[in-house]
Amino acid sequence: MNSSDPVLSSNGETVLEGLADLTLDRQLLRTNNIVGFNNRTIETRAFNLLRTTFAKKLKAQGHRVIGITSAAPEAGKSFLTVNLGASLSLVCDGPVFLVDLDLRRASLASTIGLEPEASVNDYLSGQANDLLQIGVRIKDSRVAVFPAARTRKPPIELLAGDRLAEMIAGLRGLSDTAIMLVDLPPVFADDDAMIIAEHLDAFLLVVDAGKTTKNQVKEALAMMQPTSCLGTVLNRYRGGLADSYGYGYGYGAYQQYYE
């Protein structure tokens, strides 16, 4: 689909029906800690709390295309992208698109067990023009994944041209209710995240508890300007001895509540 094409569906159902389906492997999801598709277990509590705060901000500010990044690699941004997107899809009105633009270390596809036949790289390089041939729907959900393929070439060759803007516009045009979560490269890895950010409404910054420093957060936020930051997400936080009712991923005193 080209960016000039009309919106296919106000709620995105027509779009989702036109995509190939992927049946998720439950064992792989457990291995990769992907819990957001299940709304009934304690493991999803942190993402359920996050999704509502996140959705309120999107609605208040009219945002639809949000990047998720971190200062440095291995902070858990791809993990957050999938889980937050899955959790959002259970409560939002339209589809959720997960778009991988971390071209150096593309991981969204492998995280969910997808072996894509086409990728956003093909669109960015001009080898493909139909976004519906790139996206894959997670079966029995309202989540569509637009995967990337790892490249040894400098990503700037794919990101600096007009094709990136056309792709984002095309994704917006697929559904006027879709929320798009874009898995970005780490801010300090190169200037890739800053280039992509020009086409986003806002971004989330993932902070790795115990590793990401205060200065790294401040510098990352400064480098991503003028794109606005919706907030920061503290990943791998385990809380203290008195934090049994905290916000973090530890289950603490909530175990009996869910049982």
C-alpha positions in Angstrom: 0.0 0.0 0.0 1.3 3.5 -0.8 1.1 6.4 1.6 -1.4 8.1 -0.8 -3.9 5.3 -0.6 -7.1 5.9 1.4 -7.7 4.5 4.9 -8.9 0.9 4.6 -10.9 0.7 7.7 -11.6 3.0 10.6 -11.0 0.3 13.2 -8.4 -1.6 11.3 -10.3 -5.0 11.1 -10.0 -5.0 7.3 -6.3 -4.5 7.5 -5.8 -7.3 10.0 -7.9 -9.7 7.9 -5.7 -9.0 4.9 -2.5 -10.1 6.7 -0.9 -13.5 7.0 -1.4 -15.1 10.4 1.2 -16.3 12.9 0.3 -18.8 15.6 2.4 -18.2 18.6 4.5 -20.9 20.3 3.6 -20.7 24.0 6.9 -22.3 25.1 8.8 -19.7 23.2 6.7 -16.9 24.8 7.5 -18.2 28.2 11.2 -18.5 27.4 11.3 -14.8 26.1 9.0 -13.6 29.0 6.3 -12.4 26.6 3.2 -12.3 28.9 1.2 -9.4 27.6 -1.3 -11.5 25.5 -2.7 -13.1 28.7 -4.8 -10.6 30.7 -5.5 -13.0 33.6 -2.2 -13.7 35.3 -0.2 -11.8 37.8 2.8 -11.7 35.3 0.9 -9.1 33.3 0.2 -6.7 36.2 3.0 -4.3 35.5 2.1 -4.1 31.8 -1.6 -3.6 32.5 -0.8 -0.7 34.8 1.5 0.8 32.2 -0.9 0.4 29.3 -3.6 2.5 31.0 -1.3 5.3 31.9 0.2 5.1 28.4 -3.2 5.1 26.6 -4.4 8.1 28.6 -1.4 10.1 27.5 -1.9 9.1 23.8 -5.6 10.1 23.9 -4.8 13.4 25.7 -2.1 14.4 23.3 -3.5 12.8 20.1 -0.4 10.6 19.6 -0.5 7.4 17.6 3.1 6.6 16.6 5.4 6.1 19.5 9.0 5.0 19.5 10.5 2.9 22.2 14.2 3.3 22.8 17.0 3.1 25.5 20.2 4.9 26.0 22.3 1.7 25.5 21.7 -1.9 24.2 20.3 -4.7 26.3 17.9 -2.5 28.4 14.8 -4.5 27.4 13.2 -2.1 24.9 12.1 -4.9 22.5 10.8 -6.9 25.4 8.7 -3.9 26.4 7.5 -3.2 22.9 6.0 -6.6 22.5 4.5 -6.9 26.0 3.1 -3.3 26.0 1.7 -3.8 22.5 0.1 -7.1 23.4 -1.4 -5.6 26.6 -2.7 -2.6 24.7 -4.4 -4.7 22.1 -6.7 -6.3 24.7 -8.3 -2.9 25.6 -7.9 -0.5 22.7 -10.4 0.2 19.9 -8.2 -0.4 16.9 -5.2 -2.6 16.0 -1.7 -2.3 17.4 1.2 -2.3 14.9 4.6 -3.3 16.2 7.3 -1.9 13.8 10.9 -3.0 14.1 13.3 -0.2 13.0 16.4 -1.4 14.9 18.0 -2.6 11.7 21.3 -3.5 13.3 19.9 -5.9 15.8 16.3 -6.6 14.6 14.7 -8.8 17.2 10.9 -8.4 17.2 10.5 -11.3 14.8 12.7 -13.8 16.7 11.1 -12.8 20.0 7.8 -14.1 18.8 9.0 -16.9 16.6 8.4 -15.2 13.3 10.5 -16.1 10.2 9.5 -13.3 7.8 9.5 -13.6 4.1 9.6 -9.8 3.7 10.7 -7.0 6.0 10.7 -3.3 6.4 14.2 -3.3 4.9 12.6 -4.3 1.6 10.2 -1.3 1.7 13.0 1.1 2.7 15.2 -0.1 -0.1 12.5 0.2 -2.7 12.2 -3.5 -3.3 8.7 -3.6 -1.9 5.8 -1.2 -2.1 3.0 -3.1 -0.3 3.1 -2.8 3.5 0.4 -5.5 3.7 2.9 -8.0 2.3 5.3 -7.2 5.1 3.0 -7.2 8.1 2.0 -10.4 9.9 -1.0 -10.7 12.2 -0.6 -12.6 15.5 -3.5 -15.0 15.2 -6.6 -14.3 17.3 -5.3 -10.9 18.3 -5.3 -7.3 17.1 -1.5 -7.1 16.9 0.3 -6.9 13.6 4.1 -7.1 13.4 6.1 -5.3 10.7 9.5 -7.0 11.1 13.0 -5.9 10.2 16.0 -8.0 9.0 19.4 -7.5 10.5 21.7 -5.7 8.1 25.5 -5.3 8.0 25.2 -2.2 5.9 25.0 1.1 7.7 21.3 1.6 8.4 21.6 5.3 7.4 21.5 4.1 3.8 17.9 2.9 4.4 16.8 5.5 6.9 18.0 8.8 5.4 15.8 8.8 2.3 12.2 9.6 1.6 11.1 6.0 2.0 11.1 6.1 5.8 8.6 9.0 5.8 6.5 7.2 3.1 6.5 4.1 5.2 5.4 5.8 8.4 2.7 7.7 6.4 1.6 4.4 4.8 1.3 2.7 8.2 -0.8 5.6 9.5 -3.0 5.3 6.5 -3.7 1.6 7.1 -6.1 2.5 10.0 -7.1 5.8 11.6 -7.3 4.1 15.0 -4.1 2.1 15.0 -1.5 2.6 17.7 2.0 2.1 16.4 4.9 1.1 18.7 8.2 1.5 16.9 11.2 -0.5 18.3 14.1 2.0 17.8 17.8 1.5 18.0 19.5 2.6 21.3 20.1 6.4 21.3 23.9 6.1 21.9 24.4 3.4 19.2 24.5 5.9 16.3 22.3 8.6 15.0 19.6 6.1 13.7 17.2 6.7 16.6 17.4 10.5 16.2 16.7 10.2 12.5 13.7 8.0 12.9 12.4 10.2 15.8 11.7 13.0 13.3 8.8 11.0 12.0 7.3 9.9 15.3 4.7 11.6 17.6 6.7 10.9 20.8 8.8 8.2 22.4 9.3 6.2 25.6 12.7 5.7 27.1 13.5 2.4 28.8 15.8 2.7 31.8 17.7 -0.4 32.9 17.6 -0.5 36.7 21.1 -0.5 38.2 22.8 0.1 34.8 21.4 3.2 33.1 22.9 6.3 34.8 21.2 9.6 35.5 23.6 11.3 33.1 22.8 8.7 30.4 19.0 9.5 30.7 19.6 13.2 30.5 21.9 13.0 27.5 19.5 10.6 25.7 16.5 12.9 26.2 18.5 15.8 25.0 19.7 14.0 21.9 16.1 13.0 21.0 14.8 16.5 21.0 12.6 18.1 19.7 10.6 14.8 19.7 8.7 14.7 23.0 9.2 12.0 25.6 6.0 10.5 27.0 7.9 9.1 29.9 10.5 6.7 31.1 10.0 3.0 32.0 12.2 1.4 34.7 13.0 -2.1 33.6 14.2 -5.0 35.8 13.3 -3.1 39.0 12.8 -5.5 41.8 11.9 -3.1 44.6 13.1 -3.0 48.2 12.2 -5.0 51.3 9.2 -2.7 52.0 8.0 -2.7 48.4 5.6 -5.7 48.5 2.8 -3.6 47.0 5.0 -1.7 44.5 4.6 -1.1 40.8 7.5 -3.3 39.7 7.6 -6.8 38.2 7.9 -8.6 41.5 4.7 -10.3 42.6 4.9 -9.8 46.4 1.6 -9.4 48.2 -0.4 -9.6 45.0 0.1 -13.3 44.5 -2.9 -14.3 46.6 -5.0 -11.5 45.0 -4.6 -13.1 41.6 -5.1 -16.6 42.9 
